[in-house]
Amino acid sequence: MRKPMIVLIVSALLMVIPASGGPLLKSRVSVEANWVAHLDYDRFVKSQIGQAIRTELAKEGLEEKLQVFKSMFSFHPIDDIRSVTIYGSGDDREKAVALFEGRFDADKLIALVQMNPQYQQSKHGDIVVHSWVDENKKDPNGPDQRVYGCVYKGNTVVLGAGLEAVGHAVDVLNGSAANASKGVFEQAVLGAKGAFIQVAANAVGDMADHKSGAAILNQTDELGGAIGEDAGQLYVNLSLRAESVQVAQNVKKMLDGMIAFLSLAGGEHPALAELAKKLNLSSTDRTITLYFESSTESVVTFLKEIWRAEKNKR
């Protein structure tokens, strides 16, 4: 069924840019997780970059579409979602969950889900767990990929591809299962001021598992990242902890080359070249830090250039 999955798909697309009413709360994350991403919607939509992006999207008719969405699902995908936290263990999709915090009409969402021809429900303690299959993503040659979800305390929607993971997430929220508040994610960048996106992962090399295009990650033990805005400056703060000092030096050389290439793109993409010059790369022992800071206005100018270029291609 299409409608219930829109709740997940639209929210997921939006959360890649923004999400949550406050910084990452490790107490809402399972101690079994080795990666987490948190997005602060409240902070993002109030930031200069968030307002600028929304203004540009409004010119494309997004606001009208969002109002239609709200009339169907009883909540606004931007204004009514306060936070999104996603976490999991390794690359097993059935161990990953997403927590959406906001203002929802739970009864209406549940009624939409129940319209799915393959709807099922089960109980986890006092919580009703709903399950459905996205008709548009069914694999005729494989098993149906079910989605599991429940509403916790009226303001948090828990979604996942695994029934056990959703149940465990509820246990973490109510305190009956251990959370990650004590030392699971110690990446310093998680404390960055004004961050609206926070990411952390441990045992990164094991998750990358020598996949093509992931040469850097294959040799990384830990990573952390934060994107935010502070005093009118947009920043990106990334850190990688490599397997060894030698690996860290090799990765730094690789990244230095990429930055140099971007800095030389002044002819075709002058705004990109100027932003690339503001990238600062450093290495201490096994840790590599990439820091970018620029006025929000200059980043918005760059984004507008991209939007205009994409429009011209249509």
TAJO-V231760 format. One line per field, one symbol per residue. ss: DSSP state (@ for helix, = for strand, . for the rest). psi: psi as a letter, one per 20 degrees, with the letter a starting at -180 (. if undefined). burial: b if it has 24 or more other ideal C-beta (glycine too) atoms within 12 Angstrom, else e. Layout:
ss = ???
psi = ???
burial = ???
This chain:
ss = .@@@@@@@@@@@@@@..........@@@.=....======@@@@@@.@@@@@@@@@@@@..@@@@@@@@@@@@.......========....@@@.======...@@@@@@@@......=====..=======.@@@........=======...=====..@@@@@@@@@@@@....=........@@@@...========.@@@@@......@@@@.===========..==========..@@@@@@@@@@@@@@@@@@@......@@@@@@@..======..=========@@@@@@@@@@@@@@@@@@.
psi = qgghhhggggggghihgarqmrrpohijqqiiqjqqpppngghghirghghgghgghhhjjggghhhgghhgijqpighiphqpppraobjohijqqpoopboqnghgghhghiipikprqrqncipppqqrpohikpoijrqqoqpqqrppkijpppqripghggghhghghjjiqqrkinjgojphiijppjpippqqqrlghhhhlkqqjkgghhkpgqqqqppappljppqpoqqporhrgggghggggghgggggghhjkhghmhggghhhijppprpodippppppprqhghgggghhggggghghi.
burial = bebbbbbbebbbebbebbbbbebbbbbbbbbbbbbbbbbbbbbbbebbbbebbbebbeeeeeeeebeebbeebebbbbebbbbbbbbbbeeeeebbbbbbbbbbebeebbebbeebeebeeeebeebbbbbbbbeeeeeeeeeeebbbbbbbeeebbbbbbbbbbbbbbbbbbeeebebbeeebbebebbebebbbbbbbbbbbbbbbeeeeeeebbbbbbbbbbbbbbbeebbbbbbbbbbbeeebbebbbeebeeebeebeeeeeeeebbeebbebbebebeebbbbbbbbbebebbbebbeeeeeeeeeee
